[in-house]
Amino acid sequence: MILVPAARVERWVANFGDRHGGAVLAVRDGALAGTAEDGSDFAAVLPFDASYDGPPDAAAFAGAVASAVPSDWGVLLVRKGGFAVARMAGETFAESKTGQRHVQGRTKAGGQSQQRFARRRGNQARQAYEAAADHAARILGAGSRPVVVGGDHAAVDEVLGDPRLGALSVVDPWLPVPDPRRGILEQAVRDACAARFEVRNAEETS
């Protein structure tokens, strides 16, 4: 999967055609599709689970990518080592918070020492998830706004299991980020707002 921001969509499609001897565009199943002379193809979908029903044209699709970004949405990134949460107004940060919590790594000790270590590690992780849920509830509120999530699947599921976050609507894409810090959060916002291109080169199908 290739993430392409709205401003680069037209150039990306043009470059695809240049590399593969020209391409014919079509709209299929809510996505912009391109088929090249050499048999390569791509399918591009809009962010936030939006469906594209415009003309088979790169400029029109680029405009739809920008228009698909909601006026009120959120980002939630969680790993054992930290979290980041933001409420967005389009592509502008309305409110955000990042935080790091220490969670010990694994140990090679055995017996009772290992059990005590596992309990301590579990408590640290639980406290980190509770802190993430508290900030998410405060920043994202109880509304049904769309939210893009990422980090560690189990950690995100723990936080989203908080009843205060039950009305949030999780949308694609999943963002496989490292420990969330401010720079990671800012990149996650850019990725969430980008079109997603799946490319199949001719040599892969021969």
Phi and psi in degrees as a GROMACS rama.xvg file:
@    title "Ramachandran Plot"
@    xaxis  label "Phi"
@    yaxis  label "Psi"
@TYPE xy
-117.108  127.722  ILE-2
-94.1031  124.438  LEU-3
-126.869  116.588  VAL-4
-67.3463  158.964  PRO-5
-53.7155  -40.4634  ALA-6
-66.1506  -18.1652  ALA-7
-109.421  0.0762767  ARG-8
-61.5676  -48.4342  VAL-9
-60.5083  -45.0529  GLU-10
-63.6606  -39.6689  ARG-11
-62.016  -47.3424  TRP-12
-63.2534  -41.6724  VAL-13
-62.8422  -42.3376  ALA-14
-65.2124  -37.1817  ASN-15
-59.8499  -46.3649  PHE-16
-62.3259  -41.1032  GLY-17
-63.044  -39.952  ASP-18
-72.1527  -28.102  ARG-19
-116.699  17.8513  HIS-20
80.4773  28.5268  GLY-21
96.7743  155.051  GLY-22
-147.829  144.147  ALA-23
-103.168  129.194  VAL-24
-97.4972  148.912  LEU-25
-150.799  165.773  ALA-26
-113.197  120.696  VAL-27
-137.577  128.921  ARG-28
53.111  41.488  ASP-29
75.3838  15.6264  GLY-30
-130.101  156.245  ALA-31
-87.2596  123.704  LEU-32
-114.517  145.292  ALA-33
-131.94  133.259  GLY-34
-121.914  124.394  THR-35
-94.1125  164.98  ALA-36
-61.0233  -33.028  GLU-37
-87.9126  6.10108  ASP-38
96.4455  -8.80898  GLY-39
-70.3108  154.113  SER-40
-150.52  167.728  ASP-41
-144.776  157.887  PHE-42
-132.461  129.495  ALA-43
-119.781  129.68  ALA-44
-115.893  152.366  VAL-45
-75.8288  156.188  LEU-46
-71.1928  166.29  PRO-47
60.9208  32.5314  PHE-48
59.8496  21.6792  ASP-49
-76.0627  151.123  ALA-50
-104.753  133.626  SER-51
-92.5727  125.567  TYR-52
-129.397  22.9067  ASP-53
-88.1219  -168.601  GLY-54
-72.7238  159.57  PRO-55
-77.1611  73.3428  PRO-56
-144.313  132.423  ASP-57
-64.0643  -39.5291  ALA-58
-65.4281  -42.2057  ALA-59
-64.8317  -39.9659  ALA-60
-65.6776  -40.2298  PHE-61
-59.622  -41.9759  ALA-62
-63.2191  -36.3939  GLY-63
-69.218  -33.135  ALA-64
-61.0702  -47.0853  VAL-65
-64.8786  -39.665  ALA-66
-72.3504  -20.8366  SER-67
-73.8578  -16.7817  ALA-68
-70.5395  120.143  VAL-69
-66.3462  159.251  PRO-70
-78.6755  -14.8383  SER-71
-148.493  107.355  ASP-72
-152.714  177.478  TRP-73
-139.422  165.365  GLY-74
-129.254  136.1  VAL-75
-136.501  115.752  LEU-76
-119.808  128.824  LEU-77
-140.364  132.474  VAL-78
-137.334  171.182  ARG-79
-59.419  -31.3407  LYS-80
-85.0352  -3.71761  GLY-81
167.314  -178.511  GLY-82
-148.46  161.025  PHE-83
-145.418  135.638  ALA-84
-138.601  141.574  VAL-85
-147.68  144.049  ALA-86
-106.239  130.132  ARG-87
-113.691  145.15  MET-88
-113.742  94.6594  ALA-89
66.55  -122.858  GLY-90
-103.211  15.1675  GLU-91
-106.261  136.184  THR-92
-72.1198  122.812  PHE-93
-90.7276  -40.2617  ALA-94
-161.878  144.435  GLU-95
-153.963  163.096  SER-96
-154.82  132.801  LYS-97
-120.303  150.117  THR-98
-153.609  148.785  GLY-99
-119.227  138.762  GLN-100
-128.758  137.712  ARG-101
-78.3159  122.788  HIS-102
-125.794  120.295  VAL-103
-61.7034  149.522  GLN-104
-76.1123  -176.902  GLY-105
-75.1536  158.003  ARG-106
-123.068  154.75  THR-107
-94.7195  -0.777007  LYS-108
-64.2086  153.769  ALA-109
-116.818  -179.773  GLY-110
64.1842  -142.719  GLY-111
-64.5655  -33.2455  GLN-112
-60.5361  -42.5982  SER-113
-65.4793  -39.0989  GLN-114
-65.5555  -43.9279  GLN-115
-62.7446  -40.9465  ARG-116
-63.0508  -43.7003  PHE-117
-62.8716  -40.0211  ALA-118
-65.6123  -43.4716  ARG-119
-62.8273  -43.5964  ARG-120
-63.3057  -41.4274  ARG-121
-63.7381  -40.3442  GLY-122
-64.1492  -41.2103  ASN-123
-63.2619  -43.1415  GLN-124
-63.8901  -42.3343  ALA-125
-62.188  -42.713  ARG-126
-63.5644  -37.5988  GLN-127
-65.4475  -41.4326  ALA-128
-68.4549  -37.8592  TYR-129
-63.9381  -40.5103  GLU-130
-63.7899  -41.8495  ALA-131
-62.511  -42.3319  ALA-132
-65.9536  -38.513  ALA-133
-60.5727  -47.172  ASP-134
-69.1966  -37.5925  HIS-135
-63.5052  -41.5023  ALA-136
-65.0936  -38.1881  ALA-137
-69.9931  -42.561  ARG-138
-84.3566  -42.458  ILE-139
-88.6131  -21.0571  LEU-140
72.4593  -169.512  GLY-141
-99.0681  6.98731  ALA-142
-75.0574  178.059  GLY-143
-101.005  30.9976  SER-144
-64.1756  149.544  ARG-145
-68.9248  145.01  PRO-146
-136.438  132.317  VAL-147
-96.3948  132.663  VAL-148
-122.394  164.04  VAL-149
-175.976  176.787  GLY-150
115.759  -114.101  GLY-151
-113.143  127.623  ASP-152
-56.6316  -47.6917  HIS-153
-64.083  -39.5699  ALA-154
-65.9271  -43.743  ALA-155
-62.4057  -42.4157  VAL-156
-61.7126  -39.0017  ASP-157
-60.8916  -45.1348  GLU-158
-69.2266  -44.7133  VAL-159
-67.4946  -15.5792  LEU-160
-71.9035  -10.0334  GLY-161
-65.8686  128.103  ASP-162
-57.2124  -27.0877  PRO-163
-67.0456  -17.953  ARG-164
-106.793  11.6148  LEU-165
-64.8844  -23.2539  GLY-166
-87.7131  -8.1491  ALA-167
-66.1063  145.241  LEU-168
-110.573  106.725  SER-169
-76.5286  129.138  VAL-170
-124.003  160.074  VAL-171
-71.8893  156.322  ASP-172
-94.9403  157.696  PRO-173
-71.6062  136.521  TRP-174
-111.682  107.831  LEU-175
-82.3427  74.3599  PRO-176
-92.7773  157.562  VAL-177
-75.6198  -168.851  PRO-178
-52.1277  123.239  ASP-179
-71.4551  125.075  PRO-180
-129.735  -178.629  ARG-181
-59.2777  -44.6599  ARG-182
-63.9916  -37.4453  GLY-183
-65.0849  -40.8037  ILE-184
-63.0527  -44.0223  LEU-185
-63.5279  -40.0302  GLU-186
-67.6288  -36.6963  GLN-187
-61.346  -39.0061  ALA-188
-62.4012  -45.3252  VAL-189
-61.7835  -41.9573  ARG-190
-65.3902  -39.6779  ASP-191
-63.1228  -31.0614  ALA-192
-88.9824  -0.746644  CYS-193
-91.3869  155.62  ALA-194
-72.3256  151.995  ALA-195
-112.388  116.893  ARG-196
-105.062  126.573  PHE-197
-106.082  121.162  GLU-198
-113.51  136.48  VAL-199
-125.382  111.832  ARG-200
-80.4943  151.282  ASN-201
-57.9169  -38.9504  ALA-202
-66.0311  -22.0699  GLU-203
-77.4514  -18.4232  GLU-204
-104.665  -6.08999  THR-205
